[in-house]
Amino acid sequence: MSTAMPFDAGTTLLSDVTAAVTTARVALRDRHTSHARGVSLDEIVSEIHANDDAVLDVLREPLLRARQGSQWAEDELAGGALPPGEWWVVDPVEGNINHVHGMDDWAVTATLVRDNQPVLTVVHLPLTGDTYTAVAGGGGGAHLNGRPMKVSAKTDLGAALVGTGQARPGEDERTFRRIGDSVTALLINGLVVRVSVPATMQLIHVAAGRMDAFWQFSDVRSGLVAGALLVSEAGGTVTDLAGEPWHTGSRDFLAAGPGIHSAALKVLSPVA
């Protein structure tokens, strides 16, 4: 993943986005329970939509106001390239399925994408209060609560903790088989493989050096843009599974510390 030039966020944009995203935590913390909500599929979907609705109204207007001329990408499960210009790609509850099942692995994310490259992102974890931020280029790096992050320095894939996950319900059977084959390949060649959702919650660990790589067979933008920028700005390598620089139009994804990226790509590319 690369940007043509450093992104000029101005003096207030990052703080404005952070304020909007952290404000959303109130509604989500109030809605969070320690038990699962919903038994039938219809009940679960209803809870997911209610979570989204509680947050979207808090985020949309402040974000559009913070960046004049920006546009809003409506479908959080959509993939593929966006039209030219600047777009807000937001996941009001990244890991919504976890939230409604009483789990802790969920976040609020807002990412500004310019010409199909993420250029500014904020990821906030309401239950811990942690906030991850990054702005493209300019040497600013990626930060956790204002402290710089750096990806793993590992060089041996055999010592690596890596991860993947399902991007959305209802993927085609071929995608599910590729996920299974890729997990087997990394179980053989890596140390430990985590398979979980959502993508962003694994990618923040890659950016912080707690995990060594994450891959996914998907182009769902909202699950990848925030983590892609955080990993890249923390010194990681972000490509598709052909080894080309990743962008929102890419059909698959690999983010890793530079010391193991090539080895992970070599294992995964035959599966892709």
C-alpha positions in Angstrom: 0.0 0.0 0.0 1.3 3.4 -0.9 0.2 7.0 -1.2 1.4 9.4 -3.9 2.3 12.1 -1.4 1.9 12.8 2.4 -1.6 13.6 3.3 -2.2 17.1 4.6 -4.6 16.5 7.5 -4.5 20.1 8.6 -4.1 21.0 12.3 -7.6 19.8 13.5 -8.9 17.1 11.2 -7.4 14.2 13.2 -8.6 15.6 16.5 -12.1 16.3 15.0 -12.3 12.7 13.8 -11.1 11.3 17.1 -13.7 13.4 18.9 -16.5 12.1 16.7 -15.4 8.5 17.0 -15.0 8.5 20.7 -18.3 10.2 21.2 -19.9 7.2 19.6 -18.7 5.0 22.5 -21.4 6.1 24.8 -24.3 4.6 22.8 -22.4 1.3 22.3 -21.3 0.9 25.9 -24.9 1.5 27.0 -26.1 -1.2 24.5 -23.4 -3.7 25.4 -24.3 -6.7 27.7 -22.3 -9.6 29.1 -24.8 -12.0 27.5 -25.8 -12.7 23.9 -28.8 -10.8 22.6 -31.0 -12.6 20.1 -31.6 -16.3 19.4 -33.0 -16.5 15.9 -31.2 -15.0 12.9 -33.8 -12.3 12.5 -33.3 -11.3 16.2 -29.5 -11.2 15.7 -29.8 -9.1 12.5 -32.2 -6.7 14.3 -29.7 -6.2 17.1 -26.9 -5.5 14.7 -29.0 -2.9 12.8 -30.0 -1.3 16.1 -26.3 -0.9 17.0 -25.5 0.6 13.7 -28.3 3.1 13.9 -27.3 4.2 17.3 -23.9 5.2 16.0 -24.3 6.3 12.4 -26.2 9.5 13.3 -23.5 10.4 15.8 -20.7 10.0 13.1 -22.0 11.1 9.8 -22.6 14.8 10.2 -19.4 15.6 12.2 -17.2 13.7 9.8 -18.6 15.2 6.6 -18.4 18.6 8.3 -14.8 18.0 9.3 -13.6 17.5 5.7 -15.4 19.7 3.2 -16.1 18.0 -0.1 -15.8 14.5 1.3 -18.4 11.9 0.6 -19.9 9.0 2.5 -19.6 5.3 1.5 -22.9 4.0 2.6 -22.6 0.2 2.6 -20.1 -1.0 5.2 -20.0 -4.5 3.7 -19.3 -3.2 0.2 -16.0 -3.8 -1.6 -14.2 -2.7 -4.7 -12.8 0.6 -5.8 -14.5 3.9 -4.9 -15.0 6.8 -7.4 -12.3 9.4 -7.4 -12.2 11.9 -4.5 -12.3 11.6 -0.7 -14.7 9.2 1.0 -15.4 8.3 4.6 -15.4 4.6 5.1 -16.9 4.0 8.5 -17.8 0.9 10.5 -20.0 2.0 13.3 -19.5 -1.3 15.1 -16.5 -3.2 13.7 -17.1 -6.6 15.2 -20.9 -6.0 15.6 -21.5 -9.8 15.7 -19.2 -9.9 18.8 -21.0 -7.0 20.4 -24.4 -8.6 20.2 -23.0 -11.9 21.5 -21.7 -10.2 24.7 -18.0 -10.3 23.7 -15.4 -7.6 23.9 -13.7 -7.7 20.5 -15.4 -4.7 18.7 -14.5 -1.1 17.9 -15.7 2.1 16.1 -13.7 3.0 13.0 -13.6 6.0 10.7 -11.2 6.2 7.8 -10.8 8.8 5.1 -10.0 7.3 1.8 -8.6 9.4 -1.0 -8.5 8.0 -4.5 -8.7 4.4 -3.1 -6.0 4.8 -0.6 -6.7 5.3 3.2 -5.1 8.5 4.3 -6.4 9.1 7.9 -7.9 6.7 10.4 -9.2 6.5 13.9 -10.0 3.2 15.6 -11.6 3.4 19.1 -12.2 0.6 21.5 -15.0 1.8 23.8 -14.5 -0.9 26.5 -10.8 -0.1 27.1 -10.7 3.5 26.0 -7.8 2.8 23.6 -7.6 4.9 20.4 -5.4 4.0 17.4 -4.6 6.7 14.9 -2.6 7.2 11.7 -2.2 9.7 9.0 -0.5 8.7 5.7 3.0 9.9 5.0 5.0 12.6 6.5 6.8 10.4 9.0 4.1 10.7 11.6 3.7 7.0 12.0 0.8 5.1 13.8 -0.1 5.7 17.4 -1.9 4.0 20.3 -3.2 6.6 22.7 -0.6 9.0 21.3 2.4 6.6 21.6 4.1 5.4 18.5 3.6 1.8 17.4 6.0 -0.4 15.5 5.3 -3.7 13.7 7.1 -7.0 14.6 10.8 -7.3 13.9 10.6 -11.1 13.4 12.3 -12.6 10.4 11.3 -16.3 10.8 7.8 -17.3 9.7 8.1 -20.4 11.8 8.1 -18.1 14.9 5.1 -16.0 13.8 1.7 -15.5 15.3 -0.6 -14.9 12.3 -4.3 -14.5 11.7 -7.1 -14.5 9.2 -10.9 -14.5 9.4 -14.2 -14.4 7.5 -15.0 -11.0 6.1 -18.8 -11.4 6.0 -21.6 -14.0 6.1 -22.6 -15.7 2.9 -19.2 -15.8 1.1 -19.1 -18.3 -1.8 -17.9 -21.8 -1.2 -14.7 -21.3 -3.1 -13.7 -18.5 -0.7 -14.5 -20.7 2.4 -12.3 -23.4 0.9 -9.5 -20.9 0.3 -9.7 -19.8 3.9 -9.4 -23.4 5.1 -6.5 -24.2 2.7 -4.7 -21.0 3.8 -5.1 -21.8 7.5 -3.7 -25.3 6.9 -0.7 -23.8 5.0 0.1 -21.4 7.8 -0.4 -24.0 10.5 2.3 -25.9 8.7 4.6 -23.0 8.1 3.9 -20.6 11.0 3.8 -21.0 14.8 0.2 -20.2 15.7 -2.8 -19.2 13.5 -5.7 -17.2 14.9 -9.0 -17.3 13.0 -11.4 -14.7 14.3 -13.4 -11.6 13.4 -13.3 -8.7 12.9 -10.3 -7.9 10.7 -9.5 -4.6 12.3 -9.1 -6.1 15.8 -6.4 -8.4 14.4 -4.8 -5.6 12.3 -4.3 -3.3 15.3 -2.3 -6.2 16.9 -0.1 -6.4 13.7 0.4 -2.6 13.8 1.4 -2.8 17.5 3.8 -5.7 16.9 1.7 -8.2 19.0 0.9 -10.3 15.9 3.1 -10.7 12.9 0.7 -11.0 9.9 -2.9 -10.9 8.9 -4.4 -12.0 5.5 -7.9 -12.1 4.1 -9.7 -13.3 1.0 -12.0 -10.3 0.7 -12.4 -6.8 -0.6 -14.7 -5.6 2.1 -13.4 -2.0 2.5 -14.6 -1.2 6.0 -12.7 -4.1 7.6 -9.4 -3.4 5.9 -8.8 0.3 5.3 -8.2 1.3 9.0 -5.8 -1.6 9.7 -4.0 -1.2 6.3 -3.1 2.4 7.2 -2.1 1.6 10.8 0.1 -1.3 9.7 1.7 0.7 6.9 2.4 3.7 9.0 3.8 1.4 11.8 6.4 0.1 9.3 4.7 -2.9 7.9 4.1 -4.1 4.4 0.6 -4.2 2.9 -0.1 -5.9 -0.4 -2.5 -8.2 -2.1 -1.7 -11.9 -2.4 0.0 -11.3 -5.8 2.5 -9.0 -4.0 1.2 -5.8 -5.5 0.5 -2.7 -3.4 -2.9 -3.0 -1.8 -5.8 -0.6 -2.5 -9.5 -0.7 -2.0 -10.0 -2.4 -5.4 -7.7 -5.3 -4.5 -9.5 -8.7 -4.2 -7.4 -10.0 -1.3 -5.1 -8.7 1.4 -1.9 -9.4 3.4 -0.4 -7.1 6.1 2.8 -8.2 7.8 6.0 -7.1 9.4 8.6 -6.6 6.6 10.8 -9.5 8.0 8.2 -12.2 7.3 6.0 -10.6 4.5 7.8 -12.4 1.7 7.7 -15.7 3.4 4.0 -15.4 4.2 3.3 -14.3 0.6 5.1 -17.4 -0.7 3.0 -19.7 1.4 -0.3 -17.9 0.6 0.0 -17.0 -3.1 -0.6 -20.6 -4.3 -3.9 -20.7 -2.4 -5.0 -17.4 -3.8 
